[in-house]
Amino acid sequence: MRDHGFLLATYVPGTSLIHRAPLALKFLLVFGCGIASFVVADWRWSASALVALSALFLLSGAGLKRLWRAVRVLVPVLLLIGIFQWWQLGGATAARIVLNILTCVVAASLLTVSTPVQRLLDGVVSLATPLRRFGADPERFALTIGIMLRSIPFIAGTFADVRDSAKARGLERNPRALVLPVFISSVAYARQTGEALAARGLGEAED
């Protein structure tokens, strides 16, 4: 299977200021962008935030190509959202909504591109530890996120490969030729993941 990217950029080793920044600060940046998307009412502020975060992304050494790969999946959806919001609420509101979504994605990508997955998961465990008193299991929570980060690119890559194969056979408009192989591969992948976890004593309910 080819290497397929997905919504967030993957880790790029480096020693930039972004890489060396505390993980808590990066989490706060992502959280702040999410909150700001509900608060900011002027599209110009949203545009400024997007430009600033994009500059930080490039300063991390990840490159413009990787930044584009992080957002290109959203382009068709954002285009539809922008057109609909323009029709309903006007150009300024449409621009603000689209720019806010892009800002959140770039902020999250800045986190993932400058932080190794294991360190990211350790940070999630630390953040979720206070919830242990309510019965939460931070390790299981981090494990779930780790599996999700690994599974999404696999499923996206499987769909792309199946689509290319169906197109080569003239079956690109046949839903069965597209959905069934992806479904079978996804189920097989899920079973393999479950068996690997069970072999390590993970994923089992505690008595």
N, C-alpha and C positions, 0 to 999 in steps of 0.2 A: 504494500500500500504506500502511496506517496505521502510526503509530509504535508499535512494540511493544517493551516492555522485556524483559529477561531476568534471569538470576539475580543479576547484580551491578549496582549502581547506576552510572549513567554520570556523567561529570564535570560538576560544577556550579562555574562560576567564583566565586571569592571571595577574601577576604583574612583569613580566620579563622586562629586559631592552628594548626588542623589543616592548612589549606592551606600555611602557611608552615613546617610541620615538615619536617625533612630526610627525603628519600625513603628513606634507609637505615633511619631510625627506624620509618617506616611498614612497610617490609618486615619488620623485626624484630618488629613488633607482630603481623603476620599469621603469621609463622613461629612466634612464641611461642604464639599461640592454638592453632595446629595441634599443637604439642608438648604443650601443656597438656591438650588434649582426650584424650590418652592417659594422662596422669599424674594429673589431678584425679579424686578418688574420691568427692567429696561434691557432691551436686547444688546445695547452697546456694552453694558457691564458683562453680559454673558460672552460677547465676542472677545472682550479684553481678557477674561479669565481663560478662554479657550486658547488664545494666542500665547498667554503666559505659560500655561501647562504644556502646550506643544513645544515651546522653547525649552522647557525643562526636560521634556522627553528627548529632544535632540541633544541636549547637553549631557544626557546620560550615556551617549554614545550608541544608542540603539539604532539610529538612522531613520531617514524619512520613509524608506520603503517599509520598514517594520511598523511605523506609525500608520501608514496607509493600510497595511494589512489588518491593523487593529480596528479600523473603522469602516472598511469597505463593505463588510457584511451588512452594515446598517444603512448604507446609502439608499437602496430601493425603499426600505421602510420609512426612512426619514423623509424621502421625497414625497411619499404618499401622505405622511403626517403633515408635512409643510403645506402641501396643496390644500388638504382638507381644512387645516387651521386658518390658512389664508382666506379661504372661502367663507369660513364661519366667523372668524374673529379679526381678520385683517393681517396685513403683512408684518407689522411689528410684533404681534403676539406669536405668529407662526415662526418668525426668526428666533424669538426668545426661546420657544419650546425646543426647536431643533438644536440650537446652540447649547442649551442646557444639557440635553441628552448627550451630545458630543463631548461636552466638558466632563461629565461624569465618567464616560467611557475612557477618555484620555487619562483622567486622574487614576482610575482603577488600573489602566495599563501601565502607568508610571510606577505604580506599586509593584505589579507583577514582573515588570521588565527589570527592576532594580533589586528584587528580593528573591533569593532562592526559595523554592517551594517548601523545603523543610523548615526554613526559618519562618516563612509565612504561616505554616501550620502550627509551629510552636507559639507564634504570636496569637493565633486564634485560641489555642489552649489557654494561654495566660489571660486573655480577655474573657473567656467563658468560665474560668475557674470560680469567680464569685457566685455563679449560678449553681454550683455544686450543692449548695445548701437547699436548693429547691428541687433536688433530684436529678439535675442535668449531669451528663457525662461529657466533660470537655474533650477528652481523648476521642470518644466516638464522634463527636461533632466535627473535630478536625479531620478524622478519618473519612467522614462523609464528604467533606469539602475536597479532600485530596482525590477521592474516587471520582467526584464530579469533574474536577479539573482534568483528570486523565481520560474520562469517558467521552466528554463532549467532542474533543478533536477526533477521537476514534470513530464515533458515529457520523460526524460530519465528513470525515475522510471516506468512510464506507459508502455514504450516499453519493459523494462525488464520483467514486470509482464505478459504482453501479450505474449511475447516470451516463457516464462515458461509455460503458460497455453496452448499455441499452441503445444509446445513440448510434453506436457502430453497427448494431444489428437492425436499425430502423424501428426500434421499439420505444423511443423516447416519450411517446404519448400514451404508452400502455401503463396504467397505474400499477398493475400487478407486477410488471417487469421491474418497476422501481421500488415499490414498497416491500414486496415479499423478501427479496434477498437482504435488504437492509434490516428487516425485522428478524430474520433468521440469524444474521451475523450479530445483531445486538443482543439477542437472547443467549447465543453461544458465548459472547463476551461476558455477559452478566453472570452466567453459570461458572465460567472459568475464574472470574473475579471472586465469586462467592466461595468456590472450592479452595482458592488460594488463601482467602481469609480464614476459612475453617481449619485449614491445615496448620495455620499459625495460632489457632485458638482465638481468633478475632471474630467479631460479628455475632457471637453467640450470646443469647440472653442469659443474664445472671440469675441464679435462684434467690 
